[in-house]
Amino acid sequence: MIFSFNKKKNTVNLDEVNIYSVLSYLRERDFMIVEMRDLKNKLIYKDDGKDFINNNVSWVKDNHGIEINSIINLIKSKYGISFLHIKFYNNDFIIFSNNILKVCISNKQKLRQISTDVLKFHGLFVSKLIWNISEITGLSLVVDSLLGYDYHEIEDELINLMNISYEKISGQ
């Protein structure tokens, strides 16, 4: 898994995550589904001024759970979801495409809180440290070597993480 935080754009990038990672960013937020595609890249939904479920207004402002549950049902279906573009207010967004997640939330503290929770969900229990390193260095961090570790266990792995991340950036 690769994690990066871009301070200037206030965006988080996560590579090698599943579609369920999107759900944490939707909780208690008004949103609009812009586009959704299945695992064969077939269009499931594209915004046309109507919402995904009720054919009313595009923005989900109430009953977020109903819309989120509908997304979950699609994820679980035989068709799945390979691409999902969601828009929030303030030009914030989520784009999930083939296990790569890009999230922009203008409230940095909210972005940090949700992102560190998502990292923990994926077994990266040192999520706050990962965020801090990425924020300070601006590096995309290859964080697989930190899976399962807690803060008191990672001194050697941190050095490894920085070296792998630096090599990956230098090779691009």
C-alpha positions as CSV (number, residue, x, y, z in Angstrom):
1,M,0.0,0.0,0.0
2,I,1.2,3.5,-0.8
3,F,0.0,6.6,1.1
4,S,0.6,10.3,0.4
5,F,-0.8,13.6,1.6
6,N,-0.4,16.7,-0.6
7,K,-0.4,19.8,1.6
8,K,-1.0,22.3,-1.2
9,K,-4.0,20.5,-2.7
10,N,-5.2,19.0,0.6
11,T,-5.5,15.6,-1.0
12,V,-4.8,12.0,0.2
13,N,-3.8,9.2,-2.2
14,L,-4.1,5.6,-1.2
15,D,-3.0,2.9,-3.6
16,E,-3.9,-0.8,-3.2
17,V,-7.1,-0.2,-1.2
18,N,-10.6,-1.7,-1.7
19,I,-13.7,0.2,-2.5
20,Y,-15.0,-0.1,1.1
21,S,-12.4,2.6,2.0
22,V,-14.6,5.2,0.3
23,L,-17.4,4.6,2.8
24,S,-15.7,6.3,5.8
25,Y,-15.4,9.5,3.8
26,L,-19.1,9.6,3.1
27,R,-20.4,9.3,6.6
28,E,-22.4,12.3,7.8
29,R,-21.5,14.3,4.6
30,D,-23.8,15.6,1.9
31,F,-22.6,14.2,-1.4
32,M,-23.4,13.7,-5.1
33,I,-22.5,10.6,-7.1
34,V,-21.0,11.9,-10.3
35,E,-20.2,8.6,-12.0
36,M,-20.1,4.9,-11.2
37,R,-18.8,2.0,-13.3
38,D,-18.9,-1.8,-12.7
39,L,-15.9,-4.2,-12.7
40,K,-16.2,-4.5,-16.5
41,N,-16.0,-0.7,-16.8
42,K,-19.7,-0.5,-17.8
43,L,-21.5,2.7,-16.8
44,I,-23.8,2.1,-13.8
45,Y,-24.7,5.7,-13.2
46,K,-23.7,9.1,-14.5
47,D,-25.2,12.3,-12.9
48,D,-28.0,13.7,-15.0
49,G,-29.5,16.0,-12.4
50,K,-31.3,13.1,-10.6
51,D,-30.0,11.1,-7.7
52,F,-29.1,7.4,-7.8
53,I,-32.1,6.1,-5.9
54,N,-35.0,8.4,-5.8
55,N,-34.7,10.3,-9.1
56,N,-35.0,13.6,-7.2
57,V,-32.2,16.1,-6.8
58,S,-28.7,14.9,-7.3
59,W,-27.3,15.9,-3.9
60,V,-27.8,13.4,-1.0
61,K,-28.6,15.8,1.9
62,D,-30.7,13.5,4.1
63,N,-30.8,9.8,4.8
64,H,-27.1,9.4,3.9
65,G,-27.3,5.8,5.1
66,I,-29.8,4.8,2.4
67,E,-27.6,6.0,-0.4
68,I,-24.5,4.5,1.2
69,N,-26.3,1.2,1.7
70,S,-27.2,1.2,-2.0
71,I,-23.5,1.7,-2.9
72,I,-22.6,-1.2,-0.5
73,N,-25.2,-3.4,-2.2
74,L,-23.7,-2.7,-5.6
75,I,-20.2,-3.4,-4.3
76,K,-21.4,-6.8,-3.0
77,S,-23.3,-7.6,-6.3
78,K,-21.8,-9.7,-9.0
79,Y,-21.1,-6.5,-10.9
80,G,-19.1,-4.7,-8.3
81,I,-17.7,-1.2,-8.6
82,S,-14.3,-0.4,-10.2
83,F,-14.8,3.4,-10.6
84,L,-16.6,5.8,-8.4
85,H,-16.5,9.6,-8.5
86,I,-18.3,11.5,-5.7
87,K,-18.5,15.2,-5.3
88,F,-18.8,17.1,-2.0
89,Y,-19.4,20.8,-1.4
90,N,-16.4,23.2,-1.5
91,N,-15.0,21.4,-4.6
92,D,-14.1,18.4,-2.4
93,F,-14.2,15.0,-4.0
94,I,-13.5,11.3,-3.9
95,I,-12.3,9.3,-6.9
96,F,-11.8,5.6,-6.6
97,S,-10.5,3.8,-9.6
98,N,-9.1,0.2,-9.7
99,N,-8.0,0.2,-6.1
100,I,-6.6,3.7,-6.1
101,L,-8.3,6.2,-3.9
102,K,-7.9,10.0,-4.2
103,V,-9.7,12.2,-1.7
104,C,-9.9,16.0,-1.3
105,I,-11.5,17.4,1.8
106,S,-10.8,21.1,2.4
107,N,-11.0,20.6,6.2
108,K,-7.5,19.2,6.9
109,Q,-8.4,18.0,10.4
110,K,-11.4,16.0,9.0
111,L,-9.3,14.6,6.2
112,R,-6.6,13.6,8.6
113,Q,-9.1,12.0,11.1
114,I,-10.8,9.9,8.4
115,S,-7.7,9.0,6.6
116,T,-5.9,7.7,9.7
117,D,-9.0,5.7,10.6
118,V,-8.9,4.2,7.1
119,L,-5.3,3.3,7.5
120,K,-6.0,1.6,10.8
121,F,-8.8,-0.3,9.2
122,H,-6.2,-1.7,6.8
123,G,-3.9,-2.8,9.6
124,L,-1.7,0.3,9.7
125,F,-1.9,1.0,13.4
126,V,0.8,3.7,13.3
127,S,-1.5,5.8,11.0
128,K,-0.9,9.1,12.7
129,L,2.9,8.7,12.3
130,I,2.4,7.7,8.6
131,W,0.3,10.9,8.1
132,N,2.9,13.1,9.9
133,I,5.9,11.7,7.9
134,S,4.0,12.1,4.6
135,E,2.9,15.7,5.5
136,I,6.4,16.7,6.6
137,T,8.4,15.1,3.8
138,G,5.9,15.3,1.0
139,L,6.8,11.7,0.1
140,S,4.5,8.9,-1.2
141,L,5.2,6.3,1.5
142,V,5.3,2.6,0.7
143,V,3.7,1.5,4.0
144,D,3.3,-2.3,3.6
145,S,6.3,-3.0,5.9
146,L,4.4,-1.3,8.8
147,L,1.3,-3.5,8.6
148,G,0.4,-4.8,12.0
149,Y,3.0,-2.9,14.0
150,D,2.3,-0.6,16.9
151,Y,4.3,2.5,17.6
152,H,6.8,0.9,20.1
153,E,7.7,-1.8,17.6
154,I,8.7,0.2,14.5
155,E,12.0,1.9,14.8
156,D,13.9,-0.3,12.3
157,E,10.9,-0.5,10.0
158,L,10.7,3.3,9.9
159,I,14.2,3.6,8.5
160,N,13.3,0.9,6.0
161,L,10.1,2.8,5.0
162,M,11.9,6.0,4.4
163,N,14.6,4.2,2.2
164,I,12.0,2.3,0.1
165,S,9.9,5.5,-0.3
166,Y,12.9,7.6,-1.3
167,E,14.1,4.9,-3.8
168,K,10.6,4.7,-5.3
169,I,10.4,8.5,-5.7
170,S,14.0,8.7,-7.1
171,G,13.2,6.0,-9.7
172,Q,10.3,7.9,-11.2
